[in-house]
Every structure is written in structure tokens, then in C-alpha cells.
């Protein structure tokens, strides 16, 4: 049985892989627009949005996502919480990267 420390370490390693994937996906021209903390923040806001939208999933569990709408939501929340500012096009790439990462994990 794995200890809690092992579980935390595995989670941190997976998070690091996810961030590396996102940095690679968004390209060198957008890497300097996000720190690691920025990425984690944006992903947290994205996951909150997806949770709220889960009741709108179709019979197969799919949710129609408008990345531009989500990018605007992240910008608005970030401004209110003192994060960012984030470029909307870079945010849309980050969102696409997260979806691509999860699709590759399936």
C-alpha cells in the first residue's frame, strides 16, 4: 500500500508533466505569458467552470465548451482576484492544451 507521501509525490509528478505538456503546446511565443502558478490558477478556474457545466452534459457525458467564453471568464475572475492579466488568445491555447492533454491521457 502506498503512503500518503507517495501519493502526493505522484500527484506532483503528474502536475509537472501536465504543465510541461501545456508549455509545449502553447509554443515558445506564449510561454512567457504564463508562470507555473498562472497555469495552475487558470486550470482551477477552468475546472470550476466544467463542474458547473456538468449538469449540461449530453447523454454521452460531453459538454459543449466555448473556449472564448471560458477565456473571458478566466480573465474576469483573474482581474477580480488580482491575477493576470492574461492574453485571451493565449488563454484559449492553454484551454485547448488542457483538453488535448486529457484526451491523450484517456
Backbone torsions as a table, in degrees:
resi	resn	phi	psi	omega
1	UNK	NA	134.7	-178.5
2	UNK	-78.1	143.9	177.5
3	UNK	-80.0	165.7	178.4
4	UNK	-61.6	-34.7	177.5
5	UNK	-63.8	-39.0	177.5
6	UNK	-64.5	-41.0	179.1
7	UNK	-63.6	-43.4	179.1
8	UNK	-63.7	-42.9	179.2
9	UNK	-62.5	-43.9	178.2
10	UNK	-62.6	-39.9	177.8
11	UNK	-63.1	-43.1	179.0
12	UNK	-65.0	-39.4	178.3
13	UNK	-65.2	-41.3	178.4
14	UNK	-65.4	-41.3	176.9
15	UNK	-60.1	-42.0	-180.0
16	UNK	-64.4	-39.1	177.1
17	UNK	-64.2	-41.3	-179.6
18	UNK	-63.7	-45.4	179.1
19	UNK	-63.5	-42.3	178.4
20	UNK	-62.0	-41.4	177.5
21	UNK	-61.4	-45.7	-179.0
22	UNK	-62.5	-46.4	178.0
23	UNK	-57.7	-42.7	179.5
24	UNK	-65.5	-42.1	-177.3
25	UNK	-66.4	-42.1	-175.3
26	UNK	-77.6	-13.8	174.4
27	UNK	83.8	162.0	-175.1
28	UNK	-63.3	-30.5	-178.8
29	UNK	-70.4	-15.3	-179.7
30	UNK	-112.8	-8.7	-176.7
31	UNK	-59.7	-37.8	-176.8
32	UNK	-76.9	-2.5	179.0
33	UNK	-86.3	-11.3	-177.9
34	UNK	-136.9	130.0	167.2
35	UNK	-85.6	171.7	174.9
36	UNK	-58.3	-43.0	178.5
37	UNK	-61.6	-38.4	176.9
38	UNK	-60.9	-44.1	-179.7
39	UNK	-62.1	-47.2	179.2
40	UNK	-61.2	-39.7	179.0
41	UNK	-62.4	-50.0	-178.4
42	UNK	-61.8	-39.1	178.0
43	UNK	-66.0	-39.5	177.1
44	UNK	-59.7	-44.4	179.2
45	UNK	-65.8	-40.3	177.4
46	UNK	-60.2	-45.4	-178.9
47	UNK	-65.4	-37.2	175.3
48	UNK	-60.2	-44.1	179.2
49	UNK	-61.4	-46.4	-179.0
50	UNK	-63.3	-37.4	176.2
51	UNK	-60.3	-45.3	179.8
52	UNK	-65.1	-31.2	-177.8
53	UNK	-86.1	-7.9	-173.8
54	UNK	-59.5	-28.4	178.9
55	UNK	-74.5	-8.1	178.6
56	UNK	-101.1	12.0	-179.8
57	UNK	-69.2	148.2	176.8
58	UNK	-77.9	-174.6	-176.3
59	UNK	-61.7	-25.4	178.9
60	UNK	-91.3	1.7	179.3
61	UNK	87.9	8.0	-179.1
62	UNK	-87.0	143.7	178.2
63	UNK	-118.5	130.9	176.6
64	UNK	-77.2	116.0	-175.6
65	UNK	-111.3	128.4	173.4
66	UNK	-99.2	103.5	-174.7
67	UNK	-62.5	-31.2	177.8
68	UNK	-65.8	-41.4	177.6
69	UNK	-63.1	-43.0	179.8
70	UNK	-66.1	-40.3	178.3
71	UNK	-60.6	-42.7	177.9
72	UNK	-64.1	-39.7	177.9
73	UNK	-61.7	-44.7	179.7
74	UNK	-63.0	-44.5	179.0
75	UNK	-59.1	-46.1	-178.0
76	UNK	-63.1	-47.6	-179.6
77	UNK	-66.4	-40.4	180.0
78	UNK	-61.8	-43.0	179.5
79	UNK	-61.4	-42.8	-179.4
80	UNK	-65.6	-32.9	-175.9
81	UNK	-98.7	7.4	176.7
82	UNK	76.9	24.2	177.0
83	UNK	-106.4	166.2	176.3
84	UNK	81.6	-155.3	6.5
85	UNK	-76.0	153.3	-179.0
86	UNK	-116.0	137.0	176.2
87	UNK	-69.3	128.3	-176.3
88	UNK	-61.2	-38.4	179.1
89	UNK	-67.2	-39.9	177.7
90	UNK	-66.2	-37.8	176.6
91	UNK	-62.4	-42.2	179.3
92	UNK	-63.6	-37.0	175.2
93	UNK	-64.9	-41.9	178.8
94	UNK	-61.2	-43.6	178.8
95	UNK	-62.8	-46.6	177.2
96	UNK	-59.3	-40.1	179.5
97	UNK	-61.8	-42.4	179.7
98	UNK	-63.1	-43.5	178.8
99	UNK	-65.0	-40.5	178.4
100	UNK	-64.3	-42.4	178.8
101	UNK	-59.0	-48.2	-178.9
102	UNK	-66.7	-34.8	177.0
103	UNK	-64.8	-39.3	178.6
104	UNK	-69.5	-24.4	-179.0
105	UNK	-79.5	-18.8	-177.1
106	UNK	-76.1	NA	NA
